[in-house]
Amino acid sequence: MENNDNAIIHDIGILGKFIHIYCSGKHQGMSKSRVKGNGKVAQYVNSLDIELCDDCKKLLLYAASKRIICPYHPKPACKDCATHCYAEPNRSKIRQVMRYSGMRMIFKGSISYIKKFL
């Protein structure tokens, strides 16, 4: 795999952790299933081994697809990017997820995972 592929794998892995923390905390009791993608997205998300509710699964698949087609290399942090590729309501939803999960990742000792998003 080339460097950009490794960066995509890394970034989607972090997105998966953020969304998993959010889903576990906010959607307790909801039916959850393993995340599976189609096409190119599948090569990045099917190995994540996380279970999410349907809404969070859709958000992860959406975010992964946007990350895969990002034209920038290296990819800037979303907050610093000139091109905002997330459409509403996904843009608001991912902000919510990041706010909720960010501190929880720090408390779990995962500071390195959120560096890119700060």
N, C-alpha and C positions, 0 to 999 in steps of 0.2 A: 504494500500500500504506500502511496505517496504521502507527503507531509499534509497536504490539504485534506486527504481522506482521514488521516489520523486526527486532525483538528475537528473534522465533522463528527467523527465517532466520539471524541472527548466532549464536545459541546452538547451533542444529543444525549449523552450519558448524564451530564449535569442537568439538562432540562428534565430528563426522566426522574432524577432524584428530587428536584424541586417540586415537580408535579406530584410525585408519590407522597412526599411529606404533606403537601397541601391536601391531597385527596384523603389520606389517612386521618388527618386532623379534622377536616371539614365535612367529610362525607361518610362518617361512620354509619354502619348499618345499611348502606346502599349495596346493591349487588355489584360485584366487581369481577373482572375477568382479565386474563393475561393480554397484554398489548401485542397486537399483530398488525403489521402494515402490509401494503401491497406494493408491487413494483420496486422502484429504487429505495423508497422509504423502508421497505421490509429489511433490506440489508443492514440498516442502522438501528431499527427499533426492535426487531424480533429477538435479538440477543439480550435485551435489557432485563428480562426476567422480573417484571413488575406487574402487579394487578391494579387496575384502576376502574373507577366507575365509567360509564359511557361518556359523560361530559368531559371528564379529565382525559380519557383516551383520545377523544376527538381533538382536544387542545394539543396534546402531545404530538399527534400525527400531523396536525396543522403546523406546529412550530418546527417539527423535524423537516417537513417539506420545504418550509421557508429557509431553514438553515442550509439545506442541501443546494438550493438554487442561489444562495447569496453570491453576488458577483465579486465581492471583495476578498482579497487574499493578501495579508491576513485579515480576518474578519474583525471589524471594530466592535466595541461594546455597543449594544443596541442604543443606549442613551446617547452615544457619541456619533451615531451613524447619520449620514446626510439623507439616506433613503430609508423611510419607515415602511417596511414591507408588510407588517401585520395590519389587517383591516379590523375595524370595530365589528363585533364586540370582543374579538380575540385579543386585541391590544390591551384593553382594560383588564381582561381576565388574566393575562400573563403578568401584568403589573401586580394584580392582587396576589397571585401565586408567589411572585418573587418577594413581595413584602412579608407575606405570612411565613414563607419557608426560609428566608434569608437568615433571620436570627436563630431559628431552630438549627440550621446547618452549622452556624458558628458554635452554638452550644454543644453540638455533637462533635466538634473538633474538625469540621470540614471547611475551614477558612479558604483553603486553596481552591475549592470548588466555586466559590462565589467571587473571587478576585476579578474575574473577567467581566462579571455583570455589574460591578460597583462602579 
